[in-house]
Amino acid sequence: MPTVDLNSDLGEGFGRWTLGDDEAMLDLVTSANVACGFHAGDPSTLRRCCAGAVRRGVAIGAQVGYRDLAGFGRRSIAMDPAELADEVVYQIGALDGLARVGGGRVAYVKPHGALYNDAASSPTVARAVAEAVRDYDPTLPLLGLAGSHVLAAAADVGLRTVAEAFADRAYTADGLLVSRSQPGAVLHDADEIAARVVRLITEGVVTAVDGTEVGISADSVCVHGDTDGAVAIARAVRSALDEAGVTVRPFVHGDD
């Protein structure tokens, strides 16, 4: 029977500003990509999110990004690769400390936003991210876009790679994500998204924006926590996977 991990970007509030419903999402996903304070998240928010993940047996991932609170990490920043690597190490360590005081630990790493896209398309950025993860802890898997440069770089430095697909994002014919600046880049119909995910996992195919059938092999599927109706979408996806006989479980456990 097919198996898949269901992940979401969480811990993205800041101070009195709340984004998404972390508690509800933690009841539905098996892995939590927790912000590390650079694109979103303050220490108290991140500590609560990690503690909630530990209570539910949800794997904690460090979602590292550019230092861009105002832009939510969705703006590319040109950086020296060594400096970028240092900032990635810094973020992993910060979240790992907050996770450990709650009885857990960072179990994997996933880039966020513009850093995710840059690492997927740029070998230089991909190498900086991969080397940072390796230098912090070579046993940590790196979660990234299926078929992208970042997974190739991670494999090259000896990391375990985990291929990711997206439930609520549109794809181009070459298997990349449609830019958020384009109409239709983010999907909102829960039933349509759920059916799309089931087909992706059971058949390895997703329909691109131009109608092309794109082959994708994914170990984990992301439902964005900041998308409108995120909880309803995650609930529909989880229910549809269960009904299709797909086992939903984390690709890594916090104590591995």
C-alpha positions as CSV (number, residue, x, y, z in Angstrom):
1,M,0.0,0.0,0.0
2,P,1.3,3.5,-0.8
3,T,2.5,5.7,2.0
4,V,3.0,9.5,2.2
5,D,3.9,12.2,4.7
6,L,1.7,15.2,5.0
7,N,3.4,18.4,6.0
8,S,2.5,22.1,6.6
9,D,4.3,25.3,7.3
10,L,3.6,26.3,10.8
11,G,4.7,28.7,13.6
12,E,4.4,31.7,11.3
13,G,2.8,34.1,13.6
14,F,4.7,36.9,15.2
15,G,4.0,38.6,18.6
16,R,0.3,39.5,18.6
17,W,-0.1,38.7,14.9
18,T,-1.5,35.3,14.2
19,L,-1.2,33.5,10.9
20,G,-3.0,30.2,10.4
21,D,-4.3,27.7,13.0
22,D,-1.3,25.7,14.2
23,E,-3.2,23.6,16.7
24,A,-5.8,22.5,14.2
25,M,-3.2,21.7,11.5
26,L,-1.1,19.7,14.0
27,D,-4.1,17.4,14.4
28,L,-4.0,16.6,10.7
29,V,-0.4,16.6,9.4
30,T,2.4,14.2,10.2
31,S,5.3,16.7,9.8
32,A,5.5,20.4,10.8
33,N,7.8,22.8,9.0
34,V,8.3,25.3,11.8
35,A,9.5,28.8,11.0
36,C,12.9,29.7,12.6
37,G,12.4,33.5,13.2
38,F,13.9,34.8,10.0
39,H,10.8,34.9,7.7
40,A,8.3,34.5,10.6
41,G,7.9,33.3,14.1
42,D,8.9,34.6,17.5
43,P,10.5,32.4,20.2
44,S,7.3,31.9,22.2
45,T,5.3,31.1,19.1
46,L,7.9,28.6,17.9
47,R,8.3,27.0,21.3
48,R,4.5,26.5,21.6
49,C,4.4,25.0,18.0
50,C,7.2,22.6,18.8
51,A,5.5,21.5,22.0
52,G,2.3,20.9,20.2
53,A,4.0,18.8,17.6
54,V,5.7,16.7,20.4
55,R,2.4,16.1,22.1
56,R,0.9,14.7,18.9
57,G,4.0,12.8,17.6
58,V,4.4,15.1,14.7
59,A,7.9,15.4,13.3
60,I,9.5,18.9,13.6
61,G,11.3,20.3,10.7
62,A,13.4,23.6,10.6
63,Q,11.9,25.8,7.9
64,V,14.9,28.0,7.1
65,G,14.5,31.2,5.0
66,Y,16.0,34.5,4.0
67,R,16.2,37.2,6.8
68,D,13.0,38.9,5.5
69,L,10.3,39.4,8.1
70,A,8.6,42.2,6.2
71,G,8.4,40.2,3.0
72,F,7.6,36.9,4.7
73,G,10.7,35.4,3.2
74,R,9.2,35.5,-0.3
75,R,11.8,38.0,-1.7
76,S,15.1,36.7,-3.0
77,I,18.2,38.1,-1.4
78,A,21.6,37.9,-3.1
79,M,24.0,36.5,-0.6
80,D,27.5,35.2,-0.4
81,P,27.1,31.4,-0.2
82,A,29.2,31.1,3.0
83,E,27.0,33.8,4.6
84,L,23.9,32.0,3.5
85,A,25.1,28.7,4.9
86,D,25.9,30.4,8.3
87,E,22.4,31.9,8.4
88,V,20.9,28.4,7.7
89,V,23.0,26.8,10.5
90,Y,21.9,29.6,12.9
91,Q,18.2,29.0,12.2
92,I,18.4,25.2,12.6
93,G,20.2,25.7,15.9
94,A,17.7,28.2,17.2
95,L,14.7,26.0,16.5
96,D,16.5,22.9,17.7
97,G,17.0,24.5,21.1
98,L,13.3,25.4,21.4
99,A,12.3,21.9,20.2
100,R,14.5,20.2,22.8
101,V,13.2,22.1,25.8
102,G,9.8,20.7,24.8
103,G,11.0,17.1,24.6
104,G,11.6,17.0,20.8
105,R,14.2,18.0,18.3
106,V,14.6,19.1,14.8
107,A,14.3,16.0,12.7
108,Y,14.7,17.5,9.1
109,V,15.2,20.8,7.3
110,K,13.1,22.4,4.6
111,P,13.8,25.8,2.9
112,H,11.0,28.4,2.9
113,G,9.6,30.7,0.2
114,A,12.2,32.5,-2.0
115,L,15.0,30.4,-0.5
116,Y,13.0,27.2,-1.4
117,N,12.6,28.4,-5.0
118,D,16.2,29.7,-5.3
119,A,17.6,26.4,-3.9
120,A,15.4,24.5,-6.3
121,S,16.7,26.4,-9.4
122,S,20.2,27.6,-8.5
123,P,23.0,25.0,-7.9
124,T,25.0,27.6,-5.9
125,V,22.2,28.3,-3.5
126,A,21.4,24.6,-3.3
127,R,24.9,23.8,-2.4
128,A,25.0,26.4,0.3
129,V,21.8,25.1,1.9
130,A,22.9,21.4,1.7
131,E,26.3,22.1,3.1
132,A,24.8,24.0,6.0
133,V,22.5,21.1,6.9
134,R,25.4,18.7,6.6
135,D,27.7,20.8,8.8
136,Y,25.0,21.1,11.5
137,D,24.0,17.4,11.5
138,P,24.7,15.1,8.6
139,T,21.9,12.8,9.8
140,L,19.1,15.4,9.1
141,P,17.1,14.8,5.9
142,L,16.6,17.7,3.5
143,L,13.0,18.1,2.2
144,G,12.8,19.8,-1.2
145,L,11.0,20.0,-4.5
146,A,11.1,16.7,-6.4
147,G,13.7,16.7,-9.2
148,S,15.3,20.0,-8.1
149,H,18.9,21.2,-7.6
150,V,18.6,21.2,-3.8
151,L,17.9,17.5,-3.6
152,A,20.8,16.8,-6.0
153,A,23.1,18.9,-3.9
154,A,21.9,17.3,-0.7
155,A,22.6,13.8,-2.1
156,D,26.0,15.0,-3.3
157,V,27.0,16.0,0.3
158,G,25.7,12.7,1.7
159,L,22.3,13.8,3.1
160,R,19.1,11.8,2.9
161,T,16.8,13.5,0.5
162,V,13.0,13.7,0.7
163,A,11.1,14.7,-2.4
164,E,8.1,17.0,-1.9
165,A,5.0,17.9,-3.9
166,F,2.4,20.5,-3.2
167,A,-1.3,20.0,-2.6
168,D,-2.4,23.6,-3.1
169,R,0.1,25.0,-5.7
170,A,-0.2,24.9,-9.5
171,Y,2.6,23.3,-11.5
172,T,4.3,24.2,-14.8
173,A,4.9,21.7,-17.6
174,D,8.5,21.2,-16.4
175,G,7.5,20.2,-12.9
176,L,8.2,23.6,-11.2
177,L,5.8,25.7,-9.2
178,V,3.9,28.4,-10.9
179,S,5.0,31.8,-9.5
180,R,2.8,33.3,-6.9
181,S,2.7,36.4,-9.0
182,Q,0.7,34.6,-11.6
183,P,-3.1,34.0,-11.5
184,G,-4.1,30.5,-10.4
185,A,-0.8,29.8,-8.7
186,V,-2.5,28.9,-5.4
187,L,-5.4,26.4,-5.4
188,H,-8.4,26.8,-3.0
189,D,-11.0,24.2,-3.8
190,A,-10.6,21.5,-1.1
191,D,-12.3,18.7,-3.0
192,E,-10.3,19.4,-6.1
193,I,-7.0,19.6,-4.1
194,A,-7.8,16.3,-2.3
195,A,-8.5,14.4,-5.6
196,R,-5.3,15.9,-7.1
197,V,-3.2,14.7,-4.1
198,V,-4.7,11.2,-4.3
199,R,-3.9,10.9,-8.0
200,L,-0.4,12.3,-7.4
201,I,0.4,9.7,-4.7
202,T,-1.4,6.7,-6.3
203,E,-0.5,7.4,-10.0
204,G,2.5,9.7,-9.7
205,V,0.9,12.3,-12.0
206,V,-0.2,15.9,-11.7
207,T,-1.9,18.1,-14.3
208,A,0.1,21.2,-15.1
209,V,-1.5,24.6,-15.8
210,D,-1.2,24.0,-19.6
211,G,-2.9,20.6,-19.3
212,T,0.3,18.7,-19.6
213,E,0.5,15.5,-17.5
214,V,3.6,15.8,-15.3
215,G,5.2,12.8,-13.6
216,I,6.1,13.4,-10.0
217,S,7.3,11.0,-7.3
218,A,6.9,12.5,-3.8
219,D,7.5,11.2,-0.3
220,S,5.8,14.2,1.3
221,V,2.9,16.5,0.3
222,C,2.7,20.1,1.6
223,V,-0.5,21.9,2.5
224,H,0.3,25.5,3.2
225,G,-0.8,26.6,6.7
226,D,-1.3,30.2,5.6
227,T,-3.6,29.4,2.6
228,D,-7.2,30.6,3.0
229,G,-9.2,27.6,4.3
230,A,-6.0,25.7,5.1
231,V,-7.6,23.5,7.8
232,A,-10.5,22.5,5.6
233,I,-8.1,21.7,2.8
234,A,-5.8,19.6,5.0
235,R,-8.8,17.8,6.5
236,A,-10.1,17.0,3.0
237,V,-6.7,15.8,1.8
238,R,-6.2,13.6,4.9
239,S,-9.7,12.1,4.5
240,A,-9.3,11.4,0.8
241,L,-5.9,9.7,1.4
242,D,-7.4,7.5,4.1
243,E,-10.3,6.6,1.9
244,A,-7.9,5.7,-1.0
245,G,-6.0,3.3,1.3
246,V,-2.9,5.5,1.5
247,T,-1.0,5.3,4.8
248,V,-0.2,8.8,6.1
249,R,2.8,8.9,8.4
250,P,6.0,11.0,8.9
251,F,9.0,10.2,6.8
252,V,11.1,10.6,9.8
253,H,10.5,10.4,13.6
254,G,11.8,12.9,16.1
255,D,13.8,10.2,17.9
256,D,15.4,8.7,14.8
